[in-house]
Amino acid sequence: MSKRLSHGMGLEPVEPDWPALTEVEVVALLKSYGHTDARLTWHSPRPFSAAALVQTAGDELFVKRHHPSVRTTTQLAEEHAFLDHLALHGAPVARVLRDASGRSAIERDGWTYEVHSKAEGLDLYRDALSWTPFQHNAHAFAAGAALAQLHRAAEGFDAPSRSTDVLFSNLNLFGAQDPIAAIEATFPHSSALAEYLQARPWKEALSELHLPLQRHLLPYLDRQPALWTHNDWHASNLLWSEDGPQAQVVSVLDFGLSDRTFALFDLATAIERNLVPWLELDQGRTAVADLDALDALLQGYASVRPLSRDDLLALAALLPLVHADFALSEIGYFHGLLGSEENASLAYDNYLLGHTRWFLGSEGQRLLDHLRQLATRTN
């Protein structure tokens, strides 16, 4: 049997951080859901949890297991409430299942579990890493339209921000008036992040790279209506109607980073996740943004939710910082929970600092100038 590997921080697969799900534990878990048998048919290579597709006598399910330091049952229930709202309002999301006691998140044997019905559609990007491109610009258009449709379905969900303090994607830190003070305020309950940063000249680095950009962004943030968003909109989190350029999005997966942010944060994240080949940059090569795919993504989004001149300028101001809060949360995860100094340093040097530095260079400015030029042609 071949060794099971996981997606890592680079191009090469790595040993998984978490042990794979076993049929014994899944069978035991699913008894409370009314299933007496289970056969694991596929293991997800995603890195932050262990997950698998499971065939039962009557249904095909998706089971996911988290370390409780990553997600507690309460934190998962916050995510599941959002999924329930989306499903109620017509969004194509997999159904969250409840056990016989009505629980959507289960604490069992020192782990946290969730169970979903299998989502419909073809998994055309099953093996794709984050930061890898769409196969077709038509897919970019379809993904943009699907994101806008999701945002419509999300309207009216007014829950507060998630309670998790590890592996989160929002702009609560870099959207604050004083990001450095906001980061320091997290240290009492984010000791791993505090410990890692104290050995780095992080204040000087952020003051040089991030804070001038953040001051330019702040006026735009005041005009953004709050909205719960997906925050990991990559082609691999979408299922498709067919294999080819005519494919449409039929299901949206993986709301593990969803939180209360705003629509343009989600759209900027989609640009950052799909349209800049960051892994090329990490290999010492030039990362060239795909502006044709960018146009297609934006056109797809605007076909459902029109984008104004101010929206496009806000996107240009937001993009160099959209990753920053998540990068800090990854540092805490890798340094504190996994004890991986290599990955913590990749999150700090290559991700937190490197991505913002790229936006200040010629290729990043080419992307941002393109958005500004689009803004001049938009009402």
C-alpha positions in Angstrom: 0.0 0.0 0.0 1.4 3.4 -0.9 2.2 5.9 1.8 -0.6 8.4 2.4 0.7 12.0 2.0 -0.7 15.5 2.5 -0.5 18.9 0.9 2.3 20.9 2.5 3.5 24.5 2.3 5.3 23.9 -1.0 4.9 21.9 -4.2 5.9 18.5 -2.8 3.6 16.3 -0.8 4.5 15.7 2.9 3.8 13.5 5.8 0.4 14.4 7.2 0.2 16.4 10.4 -2.8 14.4 11.7 -3.4 10.6 11.6 -5.7 9.4 8.9 -9.3 8.4 9.8 -9.8 4.7 10.3 -12.9 2.6 9.5 -13.0 1.5 13.1 -13.4 5.1 14.4 -15.7 6.1 11.6 -18.0 3.1 12.2 -18.1 3.9 15.9 -18.9 7.6 15.2 -21.6 6.9 12.7 -23.6 4.6 15.0 -25.1 7.8 16.6 -26.1 8.9 13.0 -28.0 5.6 12.5 -25.4 3.9 10.3 -24.1 0.4 11.2 -21.4 0.1 8.6 -18.9 2.3 6.8 -16.2 2.0 4.2 -13.6 4.7 3.6 -13.3 5.4 -0.2 -11.0 8.4 -0.3 -8.8 10.3 2.2 -8.4 14.1 1.7 -4.9 15.4 1.4 -5.8 18.8 3.0 -3.4 19.6 5.8 -5.2 21.1 8.8 -7.5 18.1 9.7 -8.2 14.5 8.7 -11.1 13.8 6.4 -12.5 11.1 4.2 -15.4 10.1 2.0 -17.3 7.3 3.5 -19.7 4.9 1.9 -22.5 3.5 4.1 -25.3 1.1 3.2 -27.6 4.0 2.3 -25.5 7.2 1.8 -22.1 8.6 0.9 -20.9 10.9 3.6 -18.0 13.2 4.3 -16.4 12.9 7.7 -13.9 15.3 9.1 -11.9 15.1 12.3 -10.2 18.1 14.0 -7.8 18.4 17.0 -9.8 20.3 19.7 -7.0 22.9 19.8 -7.9 23.7 16.2 -11.7 23.4 16.5 -14.0 22.7 19.4 -17.6 21.6 19.0 -18.7 25.2 19.9 -16.5 26.7 17.2 -17.7 24.1 14.6 -21.3 24.8 15.5 -20.7 28.5 14.6 -19.6 27.4 11.1 -22.5 25.0 10.8 -25.1 27.7 11.6 -23.7 29.6 8.6 -24.0 26.5 6.4 -27.6 26.0 7.6 -28.4 29.6 6.7 -26.8 29.2 3.2 -28.7 26.0 2.5 -32.0 27.6 3.6 -31.3 30.4 1.1 -30.5 28.2 -1.8 -26.7 28.1 -1.8 -25.3 24.8 -3.2 -23.6 23.6 0.0 -23.4 20.1 1.5 -25.9 19.3 4.2 -24.5 19.3 7.8 -25.8 16.1 9.5 -27.0 15.9 13.1 -26.6 12.8 15.3 -29.5 11.2 17.3 -29.0 13.9 19.9 -29.2 16.7 17.4 -25.5 17.6 17.5 -23.7 18.8 14.4 -20.3 18.6 16.0 -19.2 15.6 18.2 -16.5 15.4 20.8 -15.2 11.8 21.0 -12.0 10.2 22.2 -10.2 13.5 22.4 -11.1 14.6 18.9 -13.8 16.8 17.3 -15.9 15.4 14.4 -18.3 16.7 11.9 -20.3 14.7 9.3 -21.8 16.1 6.0 -23.7 14.6 3.1 -21.5 14.1 0.1 -21.7 17.2 -2.1 -22.9 16.9 -5.7 -20.6 17.5 -8.7 -17.2 16.6 -10.2 -14.1 17.2 -8.1 -12.0 18.5 -11.1 -9.4 20.1 -8.8 -9.2 17.3 -6.2 -5.4 17.3 -6.2 -4.8 21.0 -6.8 -2.8 22.9 -4.3 -3.8 26.3 -3.1 -2.4 29.1 -5.3 -2.7 27.0 -8.4 -4.7 28.3 -11.3 -8.0 27.6 -12.9 -7.9 25.2 -15.8 -9.9 27.6 -18.0 -10.9 31.2 -17.8 -14.4 30.0 -18.2 -14.0 28.3 -14.8 -12.8 31.6 -13.4 -16.0 33.3 -14.6 -18.1 30.5 -13.2 -16.3 30.7 -9.9 -16.8 34.5 -9.7 -20.5 34.2 -10.4 -20.8 31.4 -7.8 -19.1 33.5 -5.2 -21.5 36.4 -5.8 -24.4 34.0 -5.5 -23.0 32.7 -2.2 -22.8 36.3 -1.0 -26.4 36.9 -1.8 -27.4 33.8 0.1 -25.3 34.9 3.1 -27.2 38.1 3.5 -29.2 38.3 6.7 -26.9 36.0 8.7 -25.9 38.3 11.5 -23.9 36.1 13.9 -20.8 37.7 15.5 -17.3 36.7 14.5 -16.1 33.2 15.2 -14.6 32.4 18.6 -11.6 30.5 17.2 -8.1 32.0 17.7 -6.2 29.6 15.4 -6.4 29.1 11.7 -8.8 32.0 11.1 -9.2 34.2 8.0 -10.5 37.7 8.6 -9.3 41.3 8.8 -9.8 41.9 12.5 -6.1 42.6 13.1 -5.1 44.5 10.0 -8.5 46.2 9.8 -7.9 47.7 13.2 -6.8 51.4 13.6 -3.5 50.1 15.1 -2.6 46.7 13.8 0.5 46.3 16.0 -1.5 47.0 19.1 -4.3 44.7 17.9 -1.7 41.9 17.4 -0.2 42.4 20.8 -3.7 42.3 22.4 -4.0 38.7 21.1 -0.8 37.5 22.9 -2.4 36.6 26.3 -4.5 33.9 24.5 -2.0 33.3 21.5 1.1 32.5 23.5 2.7 30.6 20.6 2.4 33.6 18.2 3.8 35.9 20.9 6.7 33.5 21.5 7.5 33.2 17.8 7.3 37.0 17.1 9.4 38.1 20.0 12.4 36.5 18.3 11.7 38.5 15.1 11.8 42.2 14.3 8.2 41.9 13.5 7.1 45.5 14.4 9.8 47.0 12.2 8.9 44.7 9.3 5.2 45.4 9.5 5.8 49.2 10.0 7.9 49.1 6.8 5.8 46.9 4.6 2.2 46.6 5.9 1.3 49.8 7.8 1.6 52.3 4.9 -0.7 50.0 2.8 -3.0 49.6 5.8 -3.4 53.4 6.2 -4.4 53.6 2.6 -6.9 50.8 3.0 -8.7 52.0 6.2 -11.0 54.6 4.5 -12.3 51.9 2.2 -13.0 49.5 5.1 -15.4 52.0 6.7 -17.7 51.6 3.7 -17.9 47.8 3.7 -21.1 46.1 5.0 -20.4 43.2 7.3 -21.1 39.8 5.8 -20.2 36.2 6.6 -18.0 34.9 3.9 -16.2 31.7 2.7 -12.6 33.0 2.9 -10.9 30.1 1.1 -12.4 30.4 -2.4 -10.1 28.2 -4.5 -11.0 26.1 -7.4 -10.3 22.9 -5.3 -13.1 23.9 -2.9 -15.7 23.9 -5.8 -17.4 21.0 -7.5 -18.3 21.2 -11.1 -21.0 20.2 -13.5 -18.7 18.6 -16.2 -15.1 18.3 -17.1 -14.3 21.0 -19.6 -14.5 24.8 -20.2 -18.3 24.8 -20.1 -18.4 23.5 -16.5 -20.4 25.4 -13.9 -20.1 25.4 -10.1 -22.6 23.0 -8.6 -21.3 22.7 -5.0 -19.2 24.8 -2.6 -17.0 22.9 -0.1 -14.9 23.6 3.0 -16.2 26.5 5.1 -13.4 25.9 7.7 -12.2 29.5 7.4 -15.6 31.2 7.1 -16.2 34.2 9.3 -17.8 37.6 9.6 -15.8 39.8 7.2 -17.2 41.6 4.1 -17.8 40.6 0.5 -14.8 42.3 -1.0 -12.5 40.5 1.5 -13.8 37.2 0.1 -13.4 38.4 -3.5 -9.8 39.6 -2.8 -9.1 36.2 -1.2 -10.4 34.5 -4.3 -7.9 36.5 -6.4 -5.1 35.8 -4.0 -5.8 32.1 -3.9 -6.2 31.4 -7.6 -4.6 34.0 -9.8 -1.0 34.5 -8.4 1.3 31.5 -8.6 2.9 32.0 -5.2 4.5 28.6 -5.2 6.6 29.7 -8.2 7.8 32.6 -6.1 8.7 30.2 -3.3 10.8 28.2 -5.7 12.8 31.3 -6.6 11.0 32.0 -9.9 8.9 34.9 -11.0 5.2 34.8 -10.0 3.3 36.3 -12.9 -0.4 37.1 -12.2 -3.0 35.9 -14.7 -4.8 39.1 -15.6 -7.1 37.4 -18.1 -8.3 35.0 -15.4 -8.7 38.0 -13.1 -10.9 39.7 -15.7 -13.0 36.6 -16.0 -13.4 36.2 -12.3 -14.4 39.8 -11.8 -16.8 39.6 -14.8 -18.4 36.5 -13.4 -18.9 38.1 -10.0 -20.2 41.4 -11.5 -22.7 39.4 -13.6 -24.5 38.7 -10.3 -23.4 41.5 -8.0 -22.2 44.6 -9.9 -18.8 46.0 -8.9 -18.5 49.8 -8.6 -15.4 52.0 -9.2 -15.0 52.2 -5.4 -15.2 48.4 -5.1 -12.4 47.9 -7.6 -10.2 50.6 -5.9 -10.9 48.9 -2.5 -9.8 45.6 -4.0 -6.6 47.1 -5.1 -6.0 48.5 -1.6 -7.0 45.3 0.1 -5.1 42.7 -1.9 -1.6 43.3 -0.4 -3.0 42.7 3.1 -5.8 40.2 2.6 -3.6 37.3 3.6 -2.0 38.9 6.7 -4.4 37.9 9.5 -4.4 34.3 8.2 -0.6 34.2 8.0 -0.4 35.2 11.7 -2.8 32.5 12.6 -0.8 29.9 10.7 2.4 31.0 12.5 0.7 30.2 15.9 -0.6 26.9 14.5 2.7 25.7 13.2 4.9 27.0 16.1 2.6 26.2 18.9 0.5 23.2 18.0 2.7 21.3 15.6 6.1 22.5 16.7 7.2 23.0 13.1 9.7 25.9 13.0 10.2 25.3 9.3 6.6 25.9 8.5 6.2 28.7 11.0 9.1 30.5 9.3 7.6 29.9 5.9 4.4 31.4 7.1 6.3 34.4 8.5 8.9 35.0 5.8 7.3 33.8 2.6 3.6 34.4 3.4 3.2 37.3 5.8 6.1 39.3 4.5 6.8 37.8 1.1 3.3 38.2 -0.4 3.0 41.8 0.7 6.5 42.5 -0.6 5.5 40.9 -4.0 2.6 43.4 -4.3 5.1 46.3 -3.9 7.2 44.9 -6.8 6.7 45.1 -10.5 4.4 42.1 -10.9 2.3 43.0 -8.0 2.0 46.6 -9.2 1.0 45.3 -12.6 -1.9 43.5 -11.0 -3.0 46.4 -8.8 -2.6 48.9 -11.7 -4.9 46.7 -13.8 -7.6 46.9 -11.1 -7.2 50.7 -10.9 -7.5 50.9 -14.7 -10.6 48.9 -14.6 -11.9 51.3 -12.0 -11.5 54.2 -14.3 -13.7 52.6 -16.8 -16.4 51.7 -14.2 -19.2 54.0 -12.8 
